[in-house]
Amino acid sequence: MSSALDRLKNLTNKISSYEMARKENLRVLKDLFVEVGINKKIENFEDIFEFKAINLSGASLLNDNLGEIKEGKYLQILAISYDKEAIVKSKNVSLAYFGRVENVDTVFKDKVVEFIIRYRFEKSFITLEHYHTMLESFGKSSE
């Protein structure tokens, strides 16, 4: 019995920890939204989650070399929009352009990288909620 109770406590703590991390992530993400200038292109913060994805050129987003610059490239935040009614379904949209990556201040470049990672963290929660809702419909049809 105590083993089941311990597992429940651990699960509850983990869920609580994720929710606290998510709230803090959103708070910082909103600040970075303005700091890196995305607000100049996208008026409402919540609208960034309408994009399929947001990517970065000019710096690495890989865990092994996170933030490492790619010499000769341009630092740019690109979003992928999707329109199922259009002939070309997806298209890249430039959200911010900062010039040659080697000329961008390192602290600022790191904020841009952090923005992308924090965006992806929140987007993963949104995706998880979406699929969880979809799966609920399967349980209802078999009852």
N, C-alpha and C positions, 0 to 999 in steps of 0.2 A: 504494500500500500504506500509506504513512504517513497518507494522508487517512482511510482506513478506521480505522486505529489511533487517530488523533486523534478521530474521531467516537465511537469506542468509549470512549475515555478521558473525553470530555466527558459522554457518557451515564452512565457509571459515577459520575462526580463529581456529576452532577445527582441520581441516585438516592440516593447516599450522603448528599447534602445534605438531601434530603427526609426520609430516615429519621432523621437527627439532629434535624431540625426537629420531626418527629413525636414523638420521644421527649421532647424538651424541652417541647413543647406539652402532652403528657400529664402531665408532672411538674407544670407550672404549673396546668393544669386541675384536677388533684386538690386542690391547695392552694386554688384559688378555689371549688371545690365546697363546702369547709368555710367559707371566708371570707364568702361571700355567703349561706350558710345553707341550701343545697339539701340538705345532709346531715340536716337536721331533718325533711324530708319523704321523702327517698329514702335509705334506710340504706346501701346498697352503691353505691359510685361507678359500677361497671360497668353498673348498671341504668339509668343515664340514656341509654344508647345503645339501649335497647329502644324509646324513643319515636321516632316518625316524624320529629319535628322539635322544636326548642325555639325559641320566639320571645320577643320582648320588647315590652312596651308602655311607652309613656312616653318613649322615647329612640330616636333614629334608629340604624339599622344599615346605612344606605347609605354607600358609600365617600365620597361628596362631603361629607357632614355627619355623619360617624360620632360618635355619642354626644351629638349635639345634642338638648336636651330639647324635649318637646312640651308647652308651657304648658297647664295645666289637666288634664293627663292623670295617670294613676297609673303608677308604675314597678312592673312586675310581670313575673315570668318565667313563661311559659306553655308547657306541653308538649302535644304532640298525640299521644294514644295511639290505637292502632288495634286493633280486635277484629273479625276477619272473621266471627265467629259471631254477633255482636250485630246487632240490628235497625238501630241507628244505629252505623255502622262506626267512625267517629272521634269523639273527644271531647277537649275542652280540659281540661287539668289545671293548676291553679295550683301552681307549685313554690315560689314566694316572692312576697310582696307587701310593698312598701316604702313605700306611701303616695304622696301627691302628689309628683310628680317634682321640682318646684321646691323642696321641703323636704328632699330627700335630699342628703346631703353629696356634693359633686362627685367627690371621690376614690373614694368608695364606688360611686357611679353608674358611674364609669369601670371599676371592677372588675366590675360586673355586665355591662356591655357587653363587656368583655374575655372574661368567662366564655362568653358566647353565641358570640362569634367563635371562640374556641378550641374550643368544643364542635363547631361546624360544621366546623372544620378537620379534627378527628378523625373526625367522622361522614362526611366526604367520603372519607377513606381506607377506612373500613369499607364504604361503598357501592362504591367502586372494587374492593375485594377480592371483594365479593359478585358483582358483574357479571363480573369476571375468572374466577371459579370457574364461573359459569353458561356463559360462552363456551367453557370447556374441554370441556364436554360436546358441543359441536358438532364440534370437531376429532376427537373419539373416534368419533363415529358415522360419519364419512366415511372412516375408515381401513380 
